[in-house]
Amino acid sequence: MKKCEYCAKEISYHEMFCSDECQNSSNKFYELREKYQKPFSVINGIFVLAIGICLFLYAFTREIGAIGMAVAMLVLGVMYLFLPFPPEIMIHKFKLKKAILISRVIAGVLILIGIVVLILYFTKVI
């Protein structure tokens, strides 16, 4: 059987969504993604690059490296939490509702790691 493009419930081959609610939620997501995709991509690229640079800087100056890495992870986590835009391959594999949930779990992990790095830095463990 074919599955709903939003919630992954089984539907007939002549439909895309199982209900109007799923269709409306899906349309709302794609409109939001279309509106914020460019700023999201720019911010994502900058802060992923910042994590790499701060990881490199950590070997030389622990303060800048640790704080920079934590801030970059916190910013990315908050951005993914409020704007969960999973890649198309993830949407195709898991359907939209589960892909958004996975993106939000990843956001939570990023925020948690950022907080842990800040706590470890301020308690002078790292």
MOKA-V322245 format. One record per pair of residues at least 12 apart in sequence whose C-alpha atoms are under 10 Angstrom apart, sorted by the first residue. I is the first residue (numbers start at 1). J is the second residue. D is the distance in whole Angstrom. If there is no record, write none. Layout:
# MOKA-V322245
<<I	J	D> <I	J	D>>
This chain:
# MOKA-V322245
<<1	13	7> <2	14	9> <2	15	8> <2	16	8> <2	17	10> <3	15	9> <3	16	8> <3	17	8> <3	18	8> <3	95	9> <4	16	6> <4	17	5> <4	18	6> <4	19	9> <4	22	8> <4	23	9> <4	95	8> <4	96	9> <5	17	6> <5	18	8> <5	22	8> <5	23	8> <5	26	8> <5	91	9> <5	92	8> <5	94	9> <5	95	6> <5	96	7> <5	97	9> <6	18	8> <6	19	10> <6	21	10> <6	22	6> <6	23	7> <6	24	10> <6	25	8> <6	26	6> <6	27	10> <6	91	9> <6	92	10> <6	94	9> <6	95	6> <6	96	5> <6	97	6> <6	98	8> <6	99	9> <7	19	10> <7	22	7> <7	23	10> <7	25	10> <7	26	9> <7	94	9> <7	95	6> <7	96	7> <7	97	5> <7	98	7> <7	99	10> <8	22	10> <8	94	8> <8	95	6> <8	96	8> <8	97	8> <8	98	8> <9	95	10> <22	96	10> <22	97	9> <25	96	9> <25	97	9> <26	96	7> <26	97	9> <29	83	10> <29	84	9> <29	85	9> <29	96	9> <29	97	10> <29	100	10> <30	85	9> <32	83	9> <32	85	9> <33	83	8> <33	84	9> <33	85	7> <33	86	10> <36	83	8> <36	85	9> <37	83	9> <37	85	8> <40	76	10> <40	79	8> <40	80	9> <40	83	8> <40	84	10> <40	85	9> <41	85	10> <43	75	9> <43	76	8> <43	79	9> <44	72	10> <44	75	9> <44	76	7> <44	79	8> <44	80	9> <45	76	10> <46	72	9> <46	76	10> <47	68	10> <47	69	9> <47	71	9> <47	72	5> <47	73	8> <47	74	10> <47	75	8> <47	76	7> <48	69	9> <48	72	7> <48	73	8> <48	76	8> <49	72	9> <50	65	10> <50	68	7> <50	69	7> <50	71	9> <50	72	7> <50	73	9> <51	65	9> <51	66	10> <51	68	7> <51	69	5> <51	70	8> <51	71	9> <51	72	6> <51	73	7> <52	65	10> <52	68	10> <52	69	8> <52	72	10> <53	65	8> <53	68	9> <53	69	8> <54	66	7> <54	67	8> <54	68	6> <54	69	5> <54	70	9> <54	72	9> <55	68	9> <55	69	7> <57	69	10> <62	121	9> <62	126	8> <63	121	8> <63	122	10> <63	126	9> <66	114	9> <66	117	7> <66	118	7> <66	120	9> <66	121	7> <66	122	10> <66	126	8> <67	114	9> <67	117	8> <67	118	7> <67	121	8> <67	122	10> <68	114	10> <68	118	10> <69	113	10> <69	114	7> <69	117	8> <69	118	9> <70	110	9> <70	111	9> <70	112	10> <70	113	7> <70	114	4> <70	115	7> <70	116	8> <70	117	6> <70	118	6> <70	119	10> <70	121	10> <71	111	9> <71	114	7> <71	115	9> <71	117	9> <71	118	8> <72	110	9> <72	111	10> <72	114	8> <73	107	9> <73	109	9> <73	110	5> <73	111	6> <73	112	9> <73	113	7> <73	114	5> <73	115	9> <73	117	10> <74	107	9> <74	108	9> <74	109	10> <74	110	6> <74	111	5> <74	112	8> <74	113	8> <74	114	5> <74	115	7> <75	107	10> <75	110	9> <75	111	8> <75	114	9> <76	106	10> <76	107	7> <76	108	10> <76	110	7> <76	111	8> <76	114	10> <77	103	10> <77	104	8> <77	105	9> <77	106	8> <77	107	4> <77	108	6> <77	109	8> <77	110	5> <77	111	5> <77	112	9> <77	113	9> <77	114	9> <78	104	9> <78	107	7> <78	108	8> <78	110	8> <78	111	7> <79	104	10> <79	107	8> <80	100	9> <80	103	7> <80	104	6> <80	105	9> <80	106	8> <80	107	5> <80	108	9> <80	110	9> <80	111	10> <81	100	9> <81	101	10> <81	103	7> <81	104	5> <81	105	8> <81	106	8> <81	107	5> <81	108	7> <81	110	10> <81	111	9> <82	104	8> <82	107	9> <83	100	9> <83	103	9> <83	104	9> <83	107	10> <84	99	9> <84	100	6> <84	101	8> <84	102	9> <84	103	6> <84	104	6> <84	105	10> <84	106	10> <84	107	8> <85	99	9> <85	100	7> <85	103	7> <85	104	9> <86	98	10> <86	99	6> <86	100	6> <86	101	9> <86	102	8> <86	103	6> <86	104	9> <87	99	8> <87	100	10> <87	103	9> <90	102	9> <90	103	10>>
